[in-house]
Every structure is written in structure tokens, then in C-alpha cells.
Amino acid sequence: MLKKTDAHGSRLVEYDDSLAFDDLTVASLDDDTFEVEAITGHRGGPTKSSLEFLVAWDGYPGADEWLPYREVRDLEALDIYAEAHPELHL
């Protein structure tokens, strides 16, 4: 499932379609993009705004990071985690 996300205008760059790369190759050229491997834990509550989620970054073992709900709310990894933790009511 794809989700719509917002991006700050400063992150936009002109796209050169003459390069004829496939979508995956174009996406891989973005050095500021990190893939979420999984969400592995949560803490806080009871409101969504006070929840934090432990994010495991793909390719960066041991670099797990606690992020607030507002930063993970659009991630597919959160959908998967929420299915396993229905008590969160996300």
C-alpha cells in the first residue's frame, strides 16, 4: 500500500528524464533516503502524540532510533506493527 507523504520544497530537484533510468534506480540515487526495515517497539501513550516507535533502519544494524508518532505515521512498517499490536488503536 502506498501512502502520500509531504516533502519540504528544499528537497526538490529537477528531474532529467533523458537519463532513462527505471524508477528503482532513480530512487536509489537519493543519498538522503534511508529505508525502514521494521518498527520493533513502542513506548509512551496513551495519546498518539505521546507515542514513540523504535525504528530499525535497513542496512544499519544497531542504529535503531526512537521516533515520535508524527514521523512514522505514514510508514508501511507502522501499519505492519499496528496489526501485531491492536491495543495501540492506530
PDB file with one MODEL, atoms N, CA, C and O in Angstrom:
MODEL        1
ATOM      1  N   MET A   1       0.835  -1.164   0.000  1.00  0.00           N
ATOM      2  CA  MET A   1       0.000   0.000   0.000  1.00  0.00           C
ATOM      3  C   MET A   1       0.887   1.236   0.000  1.00  0.00           C
ATOM      4  O   MET A   1       1.777   1.352   0.842  1.00  0.00           O
ATOM      5  N   LEU A   2       0.668   2.141  -0.905  1.00  0.00           N
ATOM      6  CA  LEU A   2       1.412   3.386  -0.964  1.00  0.00           C
ATOM      7  C   LEU A   2       0.694   4.442  -0.149  1.00  0.00           C
ATOM      8  O   LEU A   2      -0.536   4.486  -0.107  1.00  0.00           O
ATOM      9  N   LYS A   3       1.471   5.286   0.494  1.00  0.00           N
ATOM     10  CA  LYS A   3       0.902   6.367   1.271  1.00  0.00           C
ATOM     11  C   LYS A   3       1.453   7.692   0.779  1.00  0.00           C
ATOM     12  O   LYS A   3       2.613   7.781   0.377  1.00  0.00           O
ATOM     13  N   LYS A   4       0.632   8.703   0.813  1.00  0.00           N
ATOM     14  CA  LYS A   4       1.044  10.045   0.435  1.00  0.00           C
ATOM     15  C   LYS A   4       1.844  10.651   1.578  1.00  0.00           C
ATOM     16  O   LYS A   4       1.450  10.555   2.741  1.00  0.00           O
ATOM     17  N   THR A   5       2.966  11.273   1.244  1.00  0.00           N
ATOM     18  CA  THR A   5       3.761  11.961   2.250  1.00  0.00           C
ATOM     19  C   THR A   5       4.103  13.356   1.756  1.00  0.00           C
ATOM     20  O   THR A   5       4.151  13.605   0.552  1.00  0.00           O
ATOM     21  N   ASP A   6       4.335  14.247   2.681  1.00  0.00           N
ATOM     22  CA  ASP A   6       4.720  15.609   2.348  1.00  0.00           C
ATOM     23  C   ASP A   6       6.233  15.711   2.329  1.00  0.00           C
ATOM     24  O   ASP A   6       6.923  14.982   3.042  1.00  0.00           O
ATOM     25  N   ALA A   7       6.744  16.614   1.514  1.00  0.00           N
ATOM     26  CA  ALA A   7       8.185  16.862   1.463  1.00  0.00           C
ATOM     27  C   ALA A   7       8.406  18.365   1.402  1.00  0.00           C
ATOM     28  O   ALA A   7       7.646  19.085   0.755  1.00  0.00           O
ATOM     29  N   HIS A   8       9.437  18.830   2.068  1.00  0.00           N
ATOM     30  CA  HIS A   8       9.776  20.249   2.050  1.00  0.00           C
ATOM     31  C   HIS A   8      10.322  20.605   0.670  1.00  0.00           C
ATOM     32  O   HIS A   8      11.046  19.814   0.066  1.00  0.00           O
ATOM     33  N   GLY A   9       9.985  21.764   0.181  1.00  0.00           N
ATOM     34  CA  GLY A   9      10.398  22.209  -1.145  1.00  0.00           C
ATOM     35  C   GLY A   9      11.900  22.245  -1.346  1.00  0.00           C
ATOM     36  O   GLY A   9      12.379  22.140  -2.475  1.00  0.00           O
ATOM     37  N   SER A  10      12.648  22.392  -0.260  1.00  0.00           N
ATOM     38  CA  SER A  10      14.098  22.433  -0.387  1.00  0.00           C
ATOM     39  C   SER A  10      14.680  21.088  -0.803  1.00  0.00           C
ATOM     40  O   SER A  10      15.836  21.026  -1.222  1.00  0.00           O
ATOM     41  N   ARG A  11      13.915  20.022  -0.699  1.00  0.00           N
ATOM     42  CA  ARG A  11      14.382  18.691  -1.074  1.00  0.00           C
ATOM     43  C   ARG A  11      14.115  18.385  -2.551  1.00  0.00           C
ATOM     44  O   ARG A  11      14.552  17.351  -3.055  1.00  0.00           O
ATOM     45  N   LEU A  12      13.413  19.259  -3.234  1.00  0.00           N
ATOM     46  CA  LEU A  12      13.077  19.018  -4.630  1.00  0.00           C
ATOM     47  C   LEU A  12      14.263  19.324  -5.537  1.00  0.00           C
ATOM     48  O   LEU A  12      14.983  20.303  -5.338  1.00  0.00           O
ATOM     49  N   VAL A  13      14.448  18.481  -6.521  1.00  0.00           N
ATOM     50  CA  VAL A  13      15.478  18.695  -7.526  1.00  0.00           C
ATOM     51  C   VAL A  13      14.857  18.482  -8.903  1.00  0.00           C
ATOM     52  O   VAL A  13      13.866  17.766  -9.047  1.00  0.00           O
ATOM     53  N   GLU A  14      15.446  19.105  -9.895  1.00  0.00           N
ATOM     54  CA  GLU A  14      14.930  18.946 -11.253  1.00  0.00           C
ATOM     55  C   GLU A  14      15.182  17.524 -11.729  1.00  0.00           C
ATOM     56  O   GLU A  14      16.277  16.990 -11.556  1.00  0.00           O
ATOM     57  N   TYR A  15      14.173  16.917 -12.326  1.00  0.00           N
ATOM     58  CA  TYR A  15      14.271  15.553 -12.826  1.00  0.00           C
ATOM     59  C   TYR A  15      14.659  15.576 -14.295  1.00  0.00           C
ATOM     60  O   TYR A  15      14.015  16.245 -15.103  1.00  0.00           O
ATOM     61  N   ASP A  16      15.700  14.855 -14.636  1.00  0.00           N
ATOM     62  CA  ASP A  16      16.174  14.779 -16.016  1.00  0.00           C
ATOM     63  C   ASP A  16      15.728  13.439 -16.602  1.00  0.00           C
ATOM     64  O   ASP A  16      16.377  12.417 -16.380  1.00  0.00           O
ATOM     65  N   ASP A  17      14.623  13.441 -17.350  1.00  0.00           N
ATOM     66  CA  ASP A  17      14.087  12.186 -17.876  1.00  0.00           C
ATOM     67  C   ASP A  17      14.899  11.637 -19.042  1.00  0.00           C
ATOM     68  O   ASP A  17      14.609  10.541 -19.521  1.00  0.00           O
ATOM     69  N   SER A  18      15.900  12.361 -19.509  1.00  0.00           N
ATOM     70  CA  SER A  18      16.727  11.853 -20.595  1.00  0.00           C
ATOM     71  C   SER A  18      17.667  10.743 -20.128  1.00  0.00           C
ATOM     72  O   SER A  18      18.255  10.037 -20.947  1.00  0.00           O
ATOM     73  N   LEU A  19      17.806  10.589 -18.816  1.00  0.00           N
ATOM     74  CA  LEU A  19      18.682   9.543 -18.285  1.00  0.00           C
ATOM     75  C   LEU A  19      18.088   8.152 -18.479  1.00  0.00           C
ATOM     76  O   LEU A  19      18.823   7.164 -18.497  1.00  0.00           O
ATOM     77  N   ALA A  20      16.782   8.064 -18.622  1.00  0.00           N
ATOM     78  CA  ALA A  20      16.063   6.819 -18.914  1.00  0.00           C
ATOM     79  C   ALA A  20      16.344   5.711 -17.901  1.00  0.00           C
ATOM     80  O   ALA A  20      16.436   4.540 -18.270  1.00  0.00           O
ATOM     81  N   PHE A  21      16.480   6.075 -16.630  1.00  0.00           N
ATOM     82  CA  PHE A  21      16.614   5.074 -15.580  1.00  0.00           C
ATOM     83  C   PHE A  21      15.239   4.544 -15.196  1.00  0.00           C
ATOM     84  O   PHE A  21      14.230   5.229 -15.367  1.00  0.00           O
ATOM     85  N   ASP A  22      15.207   3.341 -14.684  1.00  0.00           N
ATOM     86  CA  ASP A  22      13.951   2.840 -14.141  1.00  0.00           C
ATOM     87  C   ASP A  22      13.717   3.509 -12.784  1.00  0.00           C
ATOM     88  O   ASP A  22      14.642   4.093 -12.219  1.00  0.00           O
ATOM     89  N   ASP A  23      12.499   3.431 -12.259  1.00  0.00           N
ATOM     90  CA  ASP A  23      12.132   4.127 -11.020  1.00  0.00           C
ATOM     91  C   ASP A  23      13.012   3.729  -9.839  1.00  0.00           C
ATOM     92  O   ASP A  23      13.398   4.590  -9.047  1.00  0.00           O
ATOM     93  N   LEU A  24      13.333   2.463  -9.706  1.00  0.00           N
ATOM     94  CA  LEU A  24      14.142   1.998  -8.586  1.00  0.00           C
ATOM     95  C   LEU A  24      15.541   2.607  -8.627  1.00  0.00           C
ATOM     96  O   LEU A  24      16.082   2.989  -7.590  1.00  0.00           O
ATOM     97  N   THR A  25      16.118   2.696  -9.805  1.00  0.00           N
ATOM     98  CA  THR A  25      17.446   3.292  -9.938  1.00  0.00           C
ATOM     99  C   THR A  25      17.409   4.771  -9.586  1.00  0.00           C
ATOM    100  O   THR A  25      18.308   5.262  -8.904  1.00  0.00           O
ATOM    101  N   VAL A  26      16.391   5.486 -10.036  1.00  0.00           N
ATOM    102  CA  VAL A  26      16.257   6.910  -9.726  1.00  0.00           C
ATOM    103  C   VAL A  26      16.126   7.101  -8.214  1.00  0.00           C
ATOM    104  O   VAL A  26      16.779   7.973  -7.641  1.00  0.00           O
ATOM    105  N   ALA A  27      15.298   6.301  -7.577  1.00  0.00           N
ATOM    106  CA  ALA A  27      15.118   6.413  -6.128  1.00  0.00           C
ATOM    107  C   ALA A  27      16.412   6.121  -5.384  1.00  0.00           C
ATOM    108  O   ALA A  27      16.674   6.732  -4.348  1.00  0.00           O
ATOM    109  N   SER A  28      17.217   5.210  -5.884  1.00  0.00           N
ATOM    110  CA  SER A  28      18.456   4.847  -5.199  1.00  0.00           C
ATOM    111  C   SER A  28      19.512   5.946  -5.286  1.00  0.00           C
ATOM    112  O   SER A  28      20.492   5.913  -4.542  1.00  0.00           O
ATOM    113  N   LEU A  29      19.331   6.909  -6.172  1.00  0.00           N
ATOM    114  CA  LEU A  29      20.292   7.999  -6.308  1.00  0.00           C
ATOM    115  C   LEU A  29      20.141   9.049  -5.213  1.00  0.00           C
ATOM    116  O   LEU A  29      21.004   9.915  -5.072  1.00  0.00           O
ATOM    117  N   ASP A  30      19.076   8.989  -4.446  1.00  0.00           N
ATOM    118  CA  ASP A  30      18.826   9.942  -3.368  1.00  0.00           C
ATOM    119  C   ASP A  30      19.639   9.538  -2.150  1.00  0.00           C
ATOM    120  O   ASP A  30      19.299   8.565  -1.476  1.00  0.00           O
ATOM    121  N   ASP A  31      20.703  10.267  -1.858  1.00  0.00           N
ATOM    122  CA  ASP A  31      21.593   9.936  -0.746  1.00  0.00           C
ATOM    123  C   ASP A  31      20.961  10.170   0.615  1.00  0.00           C
ATOM    124  O   ASP A  31      21.434   9.622   1.611  1.00  0.00           O
ATOM    125  N   ASP A  32      19.902  10.969   0.683  1.00  0.00           N
ATOM    126  CA  ASP A  32      19.281  11.290   1.962  1.00  0.00           C
ATOM    127  C   ASP A  32      18.147  10.350   2.324  1.00  0.00           C
ATOM    128  O   ASP A  32      17.421  10.613   3.283  1.00  0.00           O
ATOM    129  N   THR A  33      17.976   9.279   1.596  1.00  0.00           N
ATOM    130  CA  THR A  33      16.886   8.354   1.847  1.00  0.00           C
ATOM    131  C   THR A  33      17.389   7.124   2.586  1.00  0.00           C
ATOM    132  O   THR A  33      18.364   6.488   2.186  1.00  0.00           O
ATOM    133  N   PHE A  34      16.705   6.809   3.665  1.00  0.00           N
ATOM    134  CA  PHE A  34      17.015   5.610   4.432  1.00  0.00           C
ATOM    135  C   PHE A  34      15.764   4.755   4.477  1.00  0.00           C
ATOM    136  O   PHE A  34      14.665   5.271   4.681  1.00  0.00           O
ATOM    137  N   GLU A  35      15.920   3.464   4.290  1.00  0.00           N
ATOM    138  CA  GLU A  35      14.794   2.547   4.292  1.00  0.00           C
ATOM    139  C   GLU A  35      14.556   2.017   5.689  1.00  0.00           C
ATOM    140  O   GLU A  35      15.498   1.668   6.401  1.00  0.00           O
ATOM    141  N   VAL A  36      13.303   1.959   6.074  1.00  0.00           N
ATOM    142  CA  VAL A  36      12.938   1.376   7.357  1.00  0.00           C
ATOM    143  C   VAL A  36      12.823  -0.129   7.176  1.00  0.00           C
ATOM    144  O   VAL A  36      12.070  -0.608   6.328  1.00  0.00           O
ATOM    145  N   GLU A  37      13.566  -0.860   7.969  1.00  0.00           N
ATOM    146  CA  GLU A  37      13.471  -2.322   7.938  1.00  0.00           C
ATOM    147  C   GLU A  37      12.219  -2.767   8.667  1.00  0.00           C
ATOM    148  O   GLU A  37      11.467  -3.603   8.167  1.00  0.00           O
ATOM    149  N   ALA A  38      11.989  -2.203   9.862  1.00  0.00           N
ATOM    150  CA  ALA A  38      10.823  -2.570  10.663  1.00  0.00           C
ATOM    151  C   ALA A  38      10.695  -1.622  11.839  1.00  0.00           C
ATOM    152  O   ALA A  38      11.650  -0.948  12.224  1.00  0.00           O
ATOM    153  N   ILE A  39       9.513  -1.585  12.392  1.00  0.00           N
ATOM    154  CA  ILE A  39       9.305  -0.947  13.690  1.00  0.00           C
ATOM    155  C   ILE A  39       9.268  -2.087  14.691  1.00  0.00           C
ATOM    156  O   ILE A  39       8.505  -3.039  14.533  1.00  0.00           O
ATOM    157  N   THR A  40      10.099  -1.985  15.725  1.00  0.00           N
ATOM    158  CA  THR A  40      10.292  -3.125  16.622  1.00  0.00           C
ATOM    159  C   THR A  40       9.814  -2.888  18.042  1.00  0.00           C
ATOM    160  O   THR A  40       9.875  -3.796  18.871  1.00  0.00           O
ATOM    161  N   GLY A  41       9.339  -1.689  18.340  1.00  0.00           N
ATOM    162  CA  GLY A  41       8.861  -1.430  19.693  1.00  0.00           C
ATOM    163  C   GLY A  41       8.148  -0.102  19.772  1.00  0.00           C
ATOM    164  O   GLY A  41       8.179   0.706  18.844  1.00  0.00           O
ATOM    165  N   HIS A  42       7.501   0.102  20.912  1.00  0.00           N
ATOM    166  CA  HIS A  42       6.849   1.390  21.155  1.00  0.00           C
ATOM    167  C   HIS A  42       6.906   1.704  22.644  1.00  0.00           C
ATOM    168  O   HIS A  42       7.071   0.815  23.479  1.00  0.00           O
ATOM    169  N   ARG A  43       6.766   2.988  22.954  1.00  0.00           N
ATOM    170  CA  ARG A  43       6.708   3.434  24.333  1.00  0.00           C
ATOM    171  C   ARG A  43       5.886   4.715  24.385  1.00  0.00           C
ATOM    172  O   ARG A  43       5.662   5.366  23.364  1.00  0.00           O
ATOM    173  N   GLY A  44       5.445   5.061  25.574  1.00  0.00           N
ATOM    174  CA  GLY A  44       4.641   6.268  25.752  1.00  0.00           C
ATOM    175  C   GLY A  44       3.166   5.980  25.649  1.00  0.00           C
ATOM    176  O   GLY A  44       2.732   4.834  25.768  1.00  0.00           O
ATOM    177  N   GLY A  45       2.408   7.010  25.431  1.00  0.00           N
ATOM    178  CA  GLY A  45       0.965   6.889  25.346  1.00  0.00           C
ATOM    179  C   GLY A  45       0.332   7.624  26.517  1.00  0.00           C
ATOM    180  O   GLY A  45       1.069   8.161  27.343  1.00  0.00           O
ATOM    181  N   PRO A  46      -0.959   7.679  26.635  1.00  0.00           N
ATOM    182  CA  PRO A  46      -1.961   6.961  25.859  1.00  0.00           C
ATOM    183  C   PRO A  46      -2.363   7.645  24.554  1.00  0.00           C
ATOM    184  O   PRO A  46      -3.057   7.041  23.737  1.00  0.00           O
ATOM    185  N   THR A  47      -1.939   8.894  24.341  1.00  0.00           N
ATOM    186  CA  THR A  47      -2.325   9.569  23.100  1.00  0.00           C
ATOM    187  C   THR A  47      -1.301   9.282  22.003  1.00  0.00           C
ATOM    188  O   THR A  47      -0.140   8.984  22.281  1.00  0.00           O
ATOM    189  N   LYS A  48      -1.748   9.376  20.771  1.00  0.00           N
ATOM    190  CA  LYS A  48      -0.845   9.147  19.641  1.00  0.00           C
ATOM    191  C   LYS A  48       0.343  10.112  19.680  1.00  0.00           C
ATOM    192  O   LYS A  48       1.473   9.723  19.386  1.00  0.00           O
ATOM    193  N   SER A  49       0.086  11.360  20.042  1.00  0.00           N
ATOM    194  CA  SER A  49       1.157  12.358  20.033  1.00  0.00           C
ATOM    195  C   SER A  49       2.231  12.079  21.074  1.00  0.00           C
ATOM    196  O   SER A  49       3.334  12.615  20.974  1.00  0.00           O
ATOM    197  N   SER A  50       1.934  11.253  22.067  1.00  0.00           N
ATOM    198  CA  SER A  50       2.940  10.932  23.077  1.00  0.00           C
ATOM    199  C   SER A  50       3.612   9.578  22.832  1.00  0.00           C
ATOM    200  O   SER A  50       4.461   9.155  23.616  1.00  0.00           O
ATOM    201  N   LEU A  51       3.234   8.901  21.744  1.00  0.00           N
ATOM    202  CA  LEU A  51       3.841   7.614  21.406  1.00  0.00           C
ATOM    203  C   LEU A  51       5.158   7.808  20.661  1.00  0.00           C
ATOM    204  O   LEU A  51       5.309   8.736  19.866  1.00  0.00           O
ATOM    205  N   GLU A  52       6.105   6.917  20.935  1.00  0.00           N
ATOM    206  CA  GLU A  52       7.350   6.835  20.184  1.00  0.00           C
ATOM    207  C   GLU A  52       7.520   5.396  19.716  1.00  0.00           C
ATOM    208  O   GLU A  52       7.084   4.454  20.377  1.00  0.00           O
ATOM    209  N   PHE A  53       8.158   5.249  18.569  1.00  0.00           N
ATOM    210  CA  PHE A  53       8.338   3.924  17.978  1.00  0.00           C
ATOM    211  C   PHE A  53       9.817   3.688  17.702  1.00  0.00           C
ATOM    212  O   PHE A  53      10.535   4.585  17.261  1.00  0.00           O
ATOM    213  N   LEU A  54      10.254   2.470  17.971  1.00  0.00           N
ATOM    214  CA  LEU A  54      11.644   2.093  17.740  1.00  0.00           C
ATOM    215  C   LEU A  54      11.782   1.620  16.299  1.00  0.00           C
ATOM    216  O   LEU A  54      11.214   0.599  15.911  1.00  0.00           O
ATOM    217  N   VAL A  55      12.547   2.379  15.508  1.00  0.00           N
ATOM    218  CA  VAL A  55      12.708   2.118  14.081  1.00  0.00           C
ATOM    219  C   VAL A  55      14.051   1.439  13.838  1.00  0.00           C
ATOM    220  O   VAL A  55      15.095   1.934  14.264  1.00  0.00           O
ATOM    221  N   ALA A  56      14.012   0.300  13.149  1.00  0.00           N
ATOM    222  CA  ALA A  56      15.228  -0.385  12.711  1.00  0.00           C
ATOM    223  C   ALA A  56      15.464   0.009  11.265  1.00  0.00           C
ATOM    224  O   ALA A  56      14.603  -0.195  10.410  1.00  0.00           O
ATOM    225  N   TRP A  57      16.644   0.579  10.989  1.00  0.00           N
ATOM    226  CA  TRP A  57      16.982   1.045   9.643  1.00  0.00           C
ATOM    227  C   TRP A  57      17.618  -0.085   8.841  1.00  0.00           C
ATOM    228  O   TRP A  57      18.508  -0.779   9.332  1.00  0.00           O
ATOM    229  N   ASP A  58      17.162  -0.263   7.617  1.00  0.00           N
ATOM    230  CA  ASP A  58      17.687  -1.298   6.733  1.00  0.00           C
ATOM    231  C   ASP A  58      19.142  -0.988   6.384  1.00  0.00           C
ATOM    232  O   ASP A  58      19.456   0.101   5.903  1.00  0.00           O
ATOM    233  N   GLY A  59      20.021  -1.953   6.631  1.00  0.00           N
ATOM    234  CA  GLY A  59      21.433  -1.779   6.320  1.00  0.00           C
ATOM    235  C   GLY A  59      22.237  -1.113   7.419  1.00  0.00           C
ATOM    236  O   GLY A  59      23.440  -0.905   7.262  1.00  0.00           O
ATOM    237  N   TYR A  60      21.596  -0.772   8.532  1.00  0.00           N
ATOM    238  CA  TYR A  60      22.288  -0.116   9.646  1.00  0.00           C
ATOM    239  C   TYR A  60      21.983  -0.846  10.952  1.00  0.00           C
ATOM    240  O   TYR A  60      21.307  -0.295  11.821  1.00  0.00           O
ATOM    241  N   PRO A  61      22.472  -2.082  11.104  1.00  0.00           N
ATOM    242  CA  PRO A  61      22.206  -2.824  12.333  1.00  0.00           C
ATOM    243  C   PRO A  61      22.774  -2.086  13.546  1.00  0.00           C
ATOM    244  O   PRO A  61      23.885  -1.557  13.508  1.00  0.00           O
ATOM    245  N   GLY A  62      21.999  -2.064  14.601  1.00  0.00           N
ATOM    246  CA  GLY A  62      22.428  -1.402  15.825  1.00  0.00           C
ATOM    247  C   GLY A  62      22.197   0.089  15.849  1.00  0.00           C
ATOM    248  O   GLY A  62      22.517   0.743  16.842  1.00  0.00           O
ATOM    249  N   ALA A  63      21.649   0.646  14.787  1.00  0.00           N
ATOM    250  CA  ALA A  63      21.393   2.089  14.726  1.00  0.00           C
ATOM    251  C   ALA A  63      19.914   2.399  14.925  1.00  0.00           C
ATOM    252  O   ALA A  63      19.415   3.411  14.432  1.00  0.00           O
ATOM    253  N   ASP A  64      19.217   1.528  15.645  1.00  0.00           N
ATOM    254  CA  ASP A  64      17.789   1.738  15.890  1.00  0.00           C
ATOM    255  C   ASP A  64      17.571   3.089  16.563  1.00  0.00           C
ATOM    256  O   ASP A  64      18.418   3.576  17.313  1.00  0.00           O
ATOM    257  N   GLU A  65      16.419   3.676  16.277  1.00  0.00           N
ATOM    258  CA  GLU A  65      16.171   5.043  16.731  1.00  0.00           C
ATOM    259  C   GLU A  65      14.718   5.192  17.159  1.00  0.00           C
ATOM    260  O   GLU A  65      13.811   4.709  16.480  1.00  0.00           O
ATOM    261  N   TRP A  66      14.501   5.859  18.285  1.00  0.00           N
ATOM    262  CA  TRP A  66      13.141   6.174  18.742  1.00  0.00           C
ATOM    263  C   TRP A  66      12.661   7.424  18.015  1.00  0.00           C
ATOM    264  O   TRP A  66      13.313   8.467  18.057  1.00  0.00           O
ATOM    265  N   LEU A  67      11.511   7.309  17.345  1.00  0.00           N
ATOM    266  CA  LEU A  67      10.935   8.439  16.615  1.00  0.00           C
ATOM    267  C   LEU A  67       9.500   8.655  17.079  1.00  0.00           C
ATOM    268  O   LEU A  67       8.797   7.694  17.393  1.00  0.00           O
ATOM    269  N   PRO A  68       9.058   9.921  17.125  1.00  0.00           N
ATOM    270  CA  PRO A  68       7.678  10.193  17.524  1.00  0.00           C
ATOM    271  C   PRO A  68       6.685   9.717  16.459  1.00  0.00           C
ATOM    272  O   PRO A  68       7.028   9.552  15.288  1.00  0.00           O
ATOM    273  N   TYR A  69       5.458   9.505  16.903  1.00  0.00           N
ATOM    274  CA  TYR A  69       4.392   9.036  16.010  1.00  0.00           C
ATOM    275  C   TYR A  69       4.295   9.901  14.752  1.00  0.00           C
ATOM    276  O   TYR A  69       4.117   9.367  13.657  1.00  0.00           O
ATOM    277  N   ARG A  70       4.407  11.213  14.886  1.00  0.00           N
ATOM    278  CA  ARG A  70       4.232  12.108  13.728  1.00  0.00           C
ATOM    279  C   ARG A  70       5.238  11.820  12.620  1.00  0.00           C
ATOM    280  O   ARG A  70       4.974  12.131  11.459  1.00  0.00           O
ATOM    281  N   GLU A  71       6.391  11.229  12.953  1.00  0.00           N
ATOM    282  CA  GLU A  71       7.407  10.936  11.947  1.00  0.00           C
ATOM    283  C   GLU A  71       7.276   9.546  11.338  1.00  0.00           C
ATOM    284  O   GLU A  71       7.908   9.254  10.323  1.00  0.00           O
ATOM    285  N   VAL A  72       6.469   8.693  11.944  1.00  0.00           N
ATOM    286  CA  VAL A  72       6.317   7.331  11.411  1.00  0.00           C
ATOM    287  C   VAL A  72       4.893   7.023  10.970  1.00  0.00           C
ATOM    288  O   VAL A  72       4.629   5.940  10.448  1.00  0.00           O
ATOM    289  N   ARG A  73       3.978   7.956  11.171  1.00  0.00           N
ATOM    290  CA  ARG A  73       2.557   7.682  10.938  1.00  0.00           C
ATOM    291  C   ARG A  73       2.230   7.247   9.509  1.00  0.00           C
ATOM    292  O   ARG A  73       1.230   6.561   9.296  1.00  0.00           O
ATOM    293  N   ASP A  74       3.050   7.632   8.522  1.00  0.00           N
ATOM    294  CA  ASP A  74       2.770   7.293   7.127  1.00  0.00           C
ATOM    295  C   ASP A  74       3.571   6.092   6.624  1.00  0.00           C
ATOM    296  O   ASP A  74       3.534   5.779   5.434  1.00  0.00           O
ATOM    297  N   LEU A  75       4.286   5.426   7.514  1.00  0.00           N
ATOM    298  CA  LEU A  75       5.124   4.310   7.092  1.00  0.00           C
ATOM    299  C   LEU A  75       4.335   3.004   7.029  1.00  0.00           C
ATOM    300  O   LEU A  75       3.508   2.719   7.895  1.00  0.00           O
ATOM    301  N   GLU A  76       4.605   2.227   5.998  1.00  0.00           N
ATOM    302  CA  GLU A  76       4.011   0.900   5.893  1.00  0.00           C
ATOM    303  C   GLU A  76       4.448   0.035   7.071  1.00  0.00           C
ATOM    304  O   GLU A  76       3.687  -0.815   7.535  1.00  0.00           O
ATOM    305  N   ALA A  77       5.665   0.247   7.553  1.00  0.00           N
ATOM    306  CA  ALA A  77       6.164  -0.515   8.702  1.00  0.00           C
ATOM    307  C   ALA A  77       5.288  -0.293   9.928  1.00  0.00           C
ATOM    308  O   ALA A  77       5.130  -1.206  10.739  1.00  0.00           O
ATOM    309  N   LEU A  78       4.714   0.900  10.083  1.00  0.00           N
ATOM    310  CA  LEU A  78       3.818   1.160  11.205  1.00  0.00           C
ATOM    311  C   LEU A  78       2.513   0.389  11.031  1.00  0.00           C
ATOM    312  O   LEU A  78       1.962  -0.121  12.005  1.00  0.00           O
ATOM    313  N   ASP A  79       2.019   0.301   9.807  1.00  0.00           N
ATOM    314  CA  ASP A  79       0.807  -0.484   9.545  1.00  0.00           C
ATOM    315  C   ASP A  79       1.025  -1.935   9.963  1.00  0.00           C
ATOM    316  O   ASP A  79       0.162  -2.544  10.595  1.00  0.00           O
ATOM    317  N   ILE A  80       2.177  -2.480   9.607  1.00  0.00           N
ATOM    318  CA  ILE A  80       2.503  -3.868   9.946  1.00  0.00           C
ATOM    319  C   ILE A  80       2.612  -4.023  11.460  1.00  0.00           C
ATOM    320  O   ILE A  80       2.089  -4.983  12.027  1.00  0.00           O
ATOM    321  N   TYR A  81       3.286  -3.088  12.109  1.00  0.00           N
ATOM    322  CA  TYR A  81       3.458  -3.143  13.563  1.00  0.00           C
ATOM    323  C   TYR A  81       2.099  -3.023  14.266  1.00  0.00           C
ATOM    324  O   TYR A  81       1.831  -3.742  15.229  1.00  0.00           O
ATOM    325  N   ALA A  82       1.255  -2.124  13.787  1.00  0.00           N
ATOM    326  CA  ALA A  82      -0.059  -1.904  14.403  1.00  0.00           C
ATOM    327  C   ALA A  82      -0.951  -3.132  14.297  1.00  0.00           C
ATOM    328  O   ALA A  82      -1.758  -3.386  15.191  1.00  0.00           O
ATOM    329  N   GLU A  83      -0.818  -3.896  13.217  1.00  0.00           N
ATOM    330  CA  GLU A  83      -1.595  -5.131  13.085  1.00  0.00           C
ATOM    331  C   GLU A  83      -1.218  -6.140  14.175  1.00  0.00           C
ATOM    332  O   GLU A  83      -2.065  -6.889  14.662  1.00  0.00           O
ATOM    333  N   ALA A  84       0.051  -6.149  14.544  1.00  0.00           N
ATOM    334  CA  ALA A  84       0.526  -7.061  15.586  1.00  0.00           C
ATOM    335  C   ALA A  84       0.245  -6.509  16.995  1.00  0.00           C
ATOM    336  O   ALA A  84       0.348  -7.243  17.978  1.00  0.00           O
ATOM    337  N   HIS A  85      -0.106  -5.224  17.090  1.00  0.00           N
ATOM    338  CA  HIS A  85      -0.345  -4.580  18.382  1.00  0.00           C
ATOM    339  C   HIS A  85      -1.663  -3.791  18.327  1.00  0.00           C
ATOM    340  O   HIS A  85      -1.651  -2.561  18.344  1.00  0.00           O
ATOM    341  N   PRO A  86      -2.801  -4.505  18.261  1.00  0.00           N
ATOM    342  CA  PRO A  86      -4.089  -3.825  18.128  1.00  0.00           C
ATOM    343  C   PRO A  86      -4.452  -2.943  19.328  1.00  0.00           C
ATOM    344  O   PRO A  86      -5.325  -2.080  19.232  1.00  0.00           O
ATOM    345  N   GLU A  87      -3.770  -3.170  20.457  1.00  0.00           N
ATOM    346  CA  GLU A  87      -4.049  -2.349  21.643  1.00  0.00           C
ATOM    347  C   GLU A  87      -3.665  -0.891  21.430  1.00  0.00           C
ATOM    348  O   GLU A  87      -4.092  -0.033  22.202  1.00  0.00           O
ATOM    349  N   LEU A  88      -2.878  -0.588  20.415  1.00  0.00           N
ATOM    350  CA  LEU A  88      -2.468   0.786  20.135  1.00  0.00           C
ATOM    351  C   LEU A  88      -3.599   1.631  19.544  1.00  0.00           C
ATOM    352  O   LEU A  88      -3.608   2.853  19.694  1.00  0.00           O
ATOM    353  N   HIS A  89      -4.550   0.978  18.872  1.00  0.00           N
ATOM    354  CA  HIS A  89      -5.701   1.690  18.260  1.00  0.00           C
ATOM    355  C   HIS A  89      -5.242   2.809  17.324  1.00  0.00           C
ATOM    356  O   HIS A  89      -5.701   3.947  17.425  1.00  0.00           O
ATOM    357  N   LEU A  90      -4.336   2.468  16.420  1.00  0.00           N
ATOM    358  CA  LEU A  90      -3.836   3.481  15.475  1.00  0.00           C
ATOM    359  C   LEU A  90      -4.703   3.584  14.257  1.00  0.00           C
ATOM    360  O   LEU A  90      -4.423   4.387  13.366  1.00  0.00           O
TER     361      LEU A  90
ENDMDL
END
